[in-house]
Amino acid sequence: MEKGSLIILSGPSGVGKGTVRQALLGLGGVDFYYSVSMTTRKPRPGEVDGRDYIFVSPEEFQRNIDNGNLLEWAEFVGNRYGTPRDIIEQWRGKGRDVLLEIETNGAKQVLAKCPDAISIFIVPPNFEALESRIRGRSTEDEPTIQRRLAKARAELLLQDNYQYKVLNDTPLRAAEEIKSIILSSHK
């Protein structure tokens, strides 16, 4: 049995990674496992362990770091998040493609450990569209929005580090392009 591909879907905050992923899932014709991240944060109401996140103690997370079982990890507002290698390799060993939807720093870590990964960077039609999406969430104050925009500008400079760049002019069109990339990787 052929080993499944590892597909990295990345891009700046607000570019619509999650929306494109959902559109990709709805297309059919591609069969992949969507990677569930491990985290030390407590579950929010309605979240299910193993579906939304793999919830672990800080000690368990550290053991995973020490044992080399995280393809990437980061700390954000006092909690750690990471991608468990053993689960990814289990699915790939079964011939299933695995999709990671991760930020650019995580993608860099994964590519260093898995150079065979297919890396896809989602780009906005223009920076104004990206800013409009970030502001349209209406969930953050202006200083936070400015930090997100500055980070997005820096992340956009990293797009040449990826094998593929996919324009998210519409999520469905972007998903169709990503589906073509995935299917062509199996030839």
PEMO-V125612 format. One record per pair of residues at least 24 apart in sequence whose C-alpha atoms are under 10 Angstrom apart, sorted by sequence separation. I is the first residue (numbers start at 1). J is the second residue. D is the distance in whole Angstrom. If there is no record, write none. Layout:
((I & J & D) (I & J & D))
//
This chain:
((56 & 80 & 10) (82 & 106 & 8) (7 & 32 & 9) (56 & 81 & 10) (81 & 106 & 10) (85 & 110 & 10) (127 & 152 & 9) (6 & 32 & 9) (38 & 64 & 10) (55 & 81 & 10) (127 & 153 & 8) (4 & 31 & 10) (5 & 32 & 9) (6 & 33 & 10) (7 & 34 & 10) (54 & 81 & 9) (83 & 110 & 9) (4 & 32 & 9) (53 & 81 & 9) (54 & 82 & 10) (4 & 33 & 10) (6 & 35 & 10) (53 & 82 & 10) (54 & 83 & 10) (127 & 156 & 9) (54 & 84 & 9) (72 & 102 & 9) (74 & 105 & 8) (38 & 70 & 9) (73 & 105 & 9) (74 & 106 & 7) (124 & 156 & 9) (37 & 70 & 10) (72 & 105 & 8) (73 & 106 & 7) (123 & 156 & 8) (39 & 73 & 9) (72 & 106 & 5) (73 & 107 & 10) (122 & 156 & 9) (37 & 72 & 10) (38 & 73 & 9) (39 & 74 & 10) (40 & 75 & 9) (41 & 76 & 10) (71 & 106 & 8) (72 & 107 & 8) (121 & 156 & 9) (37 & 73 & 9) (39 & 75 & 9) (41 & 77 & 10) (71 & 107 & 9) (72 & 108 & 8) (73 & 109 & 8) (123 & 159 & 8) (41 & 78 & 8) (42 & 79 & 9) (72 & 109 & 5) (73 & 110 & 9) (121 & 158 & 9) (122 & 159 & 8) (40 & 78 & 9) (41 & 79 & 5) (71 & 109 & 7) (72 & 110 & 6) (121 & 159 & 6) (40 & 79 & 6) (41 & 80 & 7) (70 & 109 & 10) (71 & 110 & 5) (72 & 111 & 9) (120 & 159 & 9) (121 & 160 & 9) (39 & 79 & 7) (40 & 80 & 5) (41 & 81 & 8) (70 & 110 & 9) (71 & 111 & 9) (72 & 112 & 10) (119 & 159 & 10) (121 & 161 & 9) (122 & 162 & 10) (129 & 169 & 9) (39 & 80 & 5) (40 & 81 & 7) (71 & 112 & 9) (72 & 113 & 9) (120 & 161 & 9) (121 & 162 & 6) (125 & 166 & 10) (126 & 167 & 10) (38 & 80 & 8) (39 & 81 & 4) (40 & 82 & 9) (71 & 113 & 7) (119 & 161 & 9) (120 & 162 & 6) (121 & 163 & 8) (122 & 164 & 9) (123 & 165 & 7) (124 & 166 & 9) (125 & 167 & 6) (126 & 168 & 10) (37 & 80 & 10) (38 & 81 & 6) (39 & 82 & 7) (70 & 113 & 10) (71 & 114 & 8) (119 & 162 & 5) (120 & 163 & 6) (121 & 164 & 6) (122 & 165 & 6) (123 & 166 & 6) (124 & 167 & 6) (125 & 168 & 7) (126 & 169 & 9) (37 & 81 & 6) (38 & 82 & 5) (39 & 83 & 9) (118 & 162 & 8) (119 & 163 & 5) (120 & 164 & 5) (121 & 165 & 5) (122 & 166 & 5) (123 & 167 & 5) (124 & 168 & 5) (125 & 169 & 6) (37 & 82 & 5) (38 & 83 & 6) (118 & 163 & 7) (119 & 164 & 6) (120 & 165 & 6) (121 & 166 & 6) (122 & 167 & 6) (123 & 168 & 6) (124 & 169 & 7) (125 & 170 & 9) (36 & 82 & 9) (37 & 83 & 5) (38 & 84 & 7) (117 & 163 & 9) (118 & 164 & 8) (119 & 165 & 9) (120 & 166 & 7) (121 & 167 & 9) (122 & 168 & 6) (123 & 169 & 9) (124 & 170 & 10) (36 & 83 & 7) (37 & 84 & 7) (121 & 168 & 10) (122 & 169 & 10) (35 & 83 & 7) (36 & 84 & 8) (35 & 84 & 9) (105 & 155 & 9) (108 & 158 & 10) (111 & 161 & 10) (36 & 87 & 9) (104 & 155 & 7) (111 & 162 & 9) (123 & 174 & 10) (35 & 87 & 8) (36 & 88 & 9) (103 & 155 & 9) (104 & 156 & 9) (122 & 174 & 8) (35 & 88 & 7) (105 & 158 & 10) (108 & 161 & 9) (34 & 88 & 9) (104 & 158 & 8) (107 & 161 & 10) (108 & 162 & 9) (33 & 88 & 9) (104 & 159 & 9) (107 & 162 & 9) (35 & 91 & 10) (122 & 178 & 10) (34 & 91 & 10) (104 & 161 & 10) (33 & 91 & 7) (104 & 162 & 10) (120 & 178 & 8) (32 & 91 & 9) (33 & 92 & 9) (32 & 92 & 9) (120 & 181 & 9) (32 & 95 & 9) (33 & 96 & 7) (34 & 97 & 9) (35 & 98 & 6) (36 & 99 & 10) (37 & 100 & 9) (118 & 181 & 9) (31 & 95 & 10) (32 & 96 & 6) (33 & 97 & 6) (34 & 98 & 6) (35 & 99 & 6) (36 & 100 & 8) (37 & 101 & 10) (118 & 182 & 8) (31 & 96 & 7) (32 & 97 & 5) (33 & 98 & 5) (34 & 99 & 5) (35 & 100 & 6) (36 & 101 & 9) (37 & 102 & 10) (30 & 96 & 10) (31 & 97 & 7) (32 & 98 & 5) (33 & 99 & 6) (34 & 100 & 6) (35 & 101 & 8) (30 & 97 & 9) (31 & 98 & 9) (32 & 99 & 7) (33 & 100 & 9) (34 & 101 & 8) (35 & 102 & 10) (118 & 185 & 8) (31 & 99 & 10) (21 & 99 & 9) (21 & 100 & 10) (21 & 101 & 8) (6 & 88 & 8) (6 & 89 & 9) (18 & 101 & 8) (4 & 88 & 10) (5 & 89 & 10) (17 & 101 & 7) (18 & 102 & 10) (4 & 89 & 9) (6 & 91 & 10) (17 & 102 & 9) (97 & 182 & 9) (3 & 89 & 9) (4 & 90 & 10) (5 & 91 & 10) (6 & 92 & 7) (17 & 103 & 9) (3 & 90 & 10) (4 & 91 & 7) (5 & 92 & 7) (3 & 91 & 9) (4 & 92 & 4) (5 & 93 & 10) (3 & 92 & 5) (4 & 93 & 7) (97 & 186 & 10) (2 & 92 & 9) (3 & 93 & 5) (4 & 94 & 7) (5 & 95 & 8) (6 & 96 & 9) (7 & 97 & 7) (8 & 98 & 9) (9 & 99 & 7) (10 & 100 & 8) (11 & 101 & 9) (12 & 102 & 10) (13 & 103 & 8) (2 & 93 & 8) (3 & 94 & 7) (4 & 95 & 4) (5 & 96 & 7) (6 & 97 & 6) (7 & 98 & 6) (8 & 99 & 6) (9 & 100 & 6) (10 & 101 & 6) (11 & 102 & 8) (12 & 103 & 7) (13 & 104 & 10) (1 & 93 & 8) (2 & 94 & 8) (3 & 95 & 5) (4 & 96 & 5) (5 & 97 & 5) (6 & 98 & 5) (7 & 99 & 5) (8 & 100 & 5) (9 & 101 & 5) (10 & 102 & 5) (11 & 103 & 6) (12 & 104 & 7) (1 & 94 & 7) (2 & 95 & 6) (3 & 96 & 7) (4 & 97 & 4) (5 & 98 & 6) (6 & 99 & 6) (7 & 100 & 6) (8 & 101 & 6) (9 & 102 & 6) (10 & 103 & 5) (11 & 104 & 6) (1 & 95 & 6) (2 & 96 & 9) (3 & 97 & 8) (4 & 98 & 7) (5 & 99 & 8) (6 & 100 & 8) (7 & 101 & 9) (8 & 102 & 7) (9 & 103 & 8) (10 & 104 & 6) (8 & 103 & 9) (9 & 104 & 9) (10 & 105 & 9) (8 & 104 & 10) (10 & 106 & 9) (11 & 107 & 9) (10 & 107 & 7) (8 & 106 & 10) (9 & 107 & 8) (8 & 107 & 7) (8 & 108 & 10) (8 & 110 & 8) (20 & 122 & 9) (8 & 111 & 9) (6 & 110 & 10) (17 & 121 & 9) (6 & 111 & 10) (17 & 122 & 7) (15 & 121 & 10) (16 & 122 & 8) (17 & 123 & 10) (15 & 122 & 7) (16 & 123 & 9) (6 & 114 & 8) (15 & 123 & 7) (16 & 124 & 8) (6 & 115 & 10) (7 & 116 & 9) (8 & 117 & 7) (9 & 118 & 9) (10 & 119 & 8) (11 & 120 & 8) (12 & 121 & 9) (14 & 123 & 10) (15 & 124 & 6) (6 & 116 & 8) (7 & 117 & 6) (8 & 118 & 6) (9 & 119 & 6) (10 & 120 & 6) (11 & 121 & 5) (12 & 122 & 8) (14 & 124 & 9) (15 & 125 & 9) (5 & 116 & 8) (6 & 117 & 5) (7 & 118 & 5) (8 & 119 & 5) (9 & 120 & 5) (10 & 121 & 5) (11 & 122 & 5) (12 & 123 & 8) (5 & 117 & 7) (6 & 118 & 6) (7 & 119 & 6) (8 & 120 & 6) (9 & 121 & 6) (10 & 122 & 6) (11 & 123 & 7) (12 & 124 & 9) (15 & 127 & 10) (5 & 118 & 7) (6 & 119 & 9) (7 & 120 & 7) (8 & 121 & 8) (9 & 122 & 7) (10 & 123 & 9) (11 & 124 & 9) (15 & 129 & 9) (16 & 130 & 9) (14 & 129 & 9) (15 & 130 & 6) (14 & 130 & 6) (15 & 131 & 9) (13 & 130 & 8) (14 & 131 & 8) (16 & 133 & 8) (12 & 130 & 9) (13 & 131 & 10) (14 & 132 & 9) (15 & 133 & 8) (16 & 134 & 10) (14 & 133 & 6) (15 & 134 & 8) (13 & 133 & 9) (14 & 134 & 5) (13 & 134 & 8) (14 & 135 & 9) (14 & 136 & 10) (14 & 137 & 9) (14 & 148 & 9) (13 & 148 & 7) (14 & 149 & 9) (12 & 148 & 9) (13 & 149 & 8) (12 & 149 & 9) (15 & 152 & 9) (13 & 151 & 8) (14 & 152 & 8) (12 & 151 & 8) (13 & 152 & 6) (12 & 152 & 5) (13 & 153 & 10) (11 & 152 & 8) (12 & 153 & 8) (12 & 154 & 9) (13 & 155 & 9) (12 & 155 & 6) (13 & 156 & 10) (11 & 155 & 7) (12 & 156 & 6) (10 & 155 & 10) (11 & 156 & 7) (12 & 157 & 10) (27 & 172 & 8) (12 & 158 & 10) (26 & 172 & 9) (11 & 158 & 9) (12 & 159 & 9) (23 & 170 & 10) (24 & 171 & 8) (11 & 159 & 8) (20 & 168 & 8) (23 & 171 & 6) (24 & 172 & 7) (27 & 175 & 8) (10 & 159 & 9) (19 & 168 & 10) (22 & 171 & 9) (23 & 172 & 6) (24 & 173 & 9) (26 & 175 & 9) (27 & 176 & 8) (30 & 179 & 7) (20 & 170 & 8) (21 & 171 & 8) (22 & 172 & 9) (23 & 173 & 9) (24 & 174 & 8) (25 & 175 & 9) (29 & 179 & 8) (30 & 180 & 9) (32 & 182 & 10) (11 & 162 & 10) (17 & 168 & 9) (19 & 170 & 10) (20 & 171 & 5) (21 & 172 & 9) (23 & 174 & 9) (24 & 175 & 5) (28 & 179 & 9) (29 & 180 & 10) (31 & 182 & 10) (10 & 162 & 9) (15 & 167 & 9) (16 & 168 & 7) (19 & 171 & 6) (20 & 172 & 7) (23 & 175 & 6) (24 & 176 & 7) (27 & 179 & 8) (30 & 182 & 8) (31 & 183 & 10) (9 & 162 & 10) (15 & 168 & 7) (16 & 169 & 10) (18 & 171 & 9) (19 & 172 & 9) (20 & 173 & 9) (21 & 174 & 9) (22 & 175 & 8) (23 & 176 & 8) (24 & 177 & 9) (30 & 183 & 7) (8 & 162 & 9) (11 & 165 & 9) (15 & 169 & 10) (16 & 170 & 9) (17 & 171 & 9) (20 & 174 & 7) (21 & 175 & 7) (24 & 178 & 8) (25 & 179 & 10) (29 & 183 & 9) (9 & 164 & 10) (10 & 165 & 10) (11 & 166 & 10) (16 & 171 & 8) (19 & 174 & 10) (20 & 175 & 6) (24 & 179 & 7) (9 & 165 & 10) (15 & 171 & 10) (19 & 175 & 9) (20 & 176 & 9) (9 & 166 & 10) (17 & 174 & 10) (21 & 178 & 9) (17 & 175 & 10) (20 & 178 & 9) (9 & 178 & 9) (7 & 178 & 10) (7 & 181 & 10) (7 & 182 & 8) (6 & 182 & 10) (5 & 182 & 8) (5 & 185 & 8) (5 & 186 & 8) (4 & 186 & 9) (2 & 186 & 9))
//
